[in-house]
Amino acid sequence: MTVTTGCGLIGESDAAQAPSPEPTPPFTSRTVADEIAGFARAAGLPDGDTSTAGLPEGDWHTCVVPWTADAPATDAADAFEAAVMRMRQHDWEIVSSHAERDVTYRTLAKRGWKLYARHRTAGGAGRAVTLTAVEDGCELPRRIRDGYEDPA
């Protein structure tokens, strides 16, 4: 005697297949830009400038996501560290971290991107915070690359 249910025979060796996991969406420059802006805003940083105007022309613009803001001096360091913490909570891994004179450097990596986070304590009323992501394999002009990468 065979007992059946709505899904098939009891005791069949062909168990119901689990649904396939959701495919991982592509991690594009738009996705990276949205993450940077969202984490910076949530950390209390002001809206950032995402422009590459005034920099050398080239295809490299498509694989770089810049973000720069001047934060009030009293809040800049804490907001910078809060932004880095939020990134780490969302799978950005710390690659390097150090301070040198008036600059704090944090380099993070996630899914084929490096994020160069900088906080400068010297300057006018505000303190510059930059969060620049560069896609792995991106061919940057030397002076641009030198400005993003950690000197250590």
N, C-alpha and C positions, 0 to 999 in steps of 0.2 A: 504494500500500500504506500502511495506517495502522498505526502502532505504538502499542500501549496499555500503560499501567501500571496499578497499583492505584488511582491517583488521577485518571486521565483520560488524554486524548490528549497526547502529547508535542508541544510546539510550539503548543498552544492559546493564544490570547490571554487567556483568562480564567485568570490565575494564582490559586493558592489565596490566599484572603484571610487576612491576619494576624489573629490574635485581637484583639478590641477591648481596649483597656487597661482595667484594673480601674477602676471608677468611684471617684472620690474620696469617701471617707466624709464625712458631715457633720461639721463642726467645732462641736460643741455645747458647752454649758456643762460637761457631764460630761466631755467630752474635754479641755477646757481645764483643768478642776480636776485631772484625772488627770495631765496633763503637768506642771502646777505642782508638785503633791505629789511626783511622781517625780523631777523635776529638783532640787527642794530637798533631798530625801532623799539623792540621789546626790551632791550637793555637800557633804553633811555637816551640813545644817541639821536641827534637831529637828523633830518633827511640828508642824504648824501648826494654828492655830485657823481654821476656815472658816465661822464663825458670823457672821450679821448681826444677832444678838440685840442689843437696845438701840438699834438704829438706826430711823429713821422707817419706817413701814409704806409699802407701795406695790408696784406692779408692777415696779419697778426691781430688786427682789431676783432676778428671773428672768434678768436680763442682766448680773449682776455675779458674779464668782467671787473671793471674798476669801481670803487666806491670810496669817496673821501668826504670827510666832514670836519668842521671845527666845532668841538664840544666846549661848553663852558669849563674853564680851568678847574673849578671846584668839583665837577662831576666826571671829567674825562677819564681819569684812570679807572675809577670804579665801573663806569659804563663800558669801557674797553674790555675789562676783565669779564664783565657780565655777558657781553656779546660773545667772547671766546668760549665761556662756559656753556652758553646756549648752543653754540656750534658743536661742541663736544658732546652735548646731550643728544644731538641729532646726527651722530655717526661721523663727524669730522674728527679725525685722529691727530693728536699733536705729533709733529715730526721733529720740531725743534722749538726751543724757547730760551731766550736770554735777554738781558738788558745791557745796553752799552751807552755810556754817557747819558744823554737825554732821550734815548729811544728804547722802547720795549718792543721786542720782536717775538712773534708767535707764528710758526708755520704749521699749517694743518693740511691734511689730505683726505679726499673722499672721492671714490668712484672715478678716478682718472683726472682729478683736478687737484692743484695745490692752491691753498689760500694763504697769502702773505699778509698777516695782520700786523699793523704798526701803530704805536702810540708815541707821539713826540711831545715831550713836556716843555720844550723851549718854544717861545713864540709870543704872540700878542696876547690879547685877552682870552682867546680860546686855545685849545690844544688840538692839533691835527690827529685824526684817527683815519687810517686807511685800511681797507679790507679789499685786497685785490686778488681775484682768483685767476689762475692761468691753467689752461688745459694741458695735460701731459703731451709732449711732443710739439708744442707750439713753438714756431720759429720766431723768436723775438729779436728786434734790433738790439745790439749790445747795450746801448745806453738805457734802453727800456728795461731789459733783463736785469741790469745792475741795480736799477732803482727798485725793483720788486724783491729780488732774492735776498735772503738773509746773509749778511757779510761774514758770519761765523763759519 
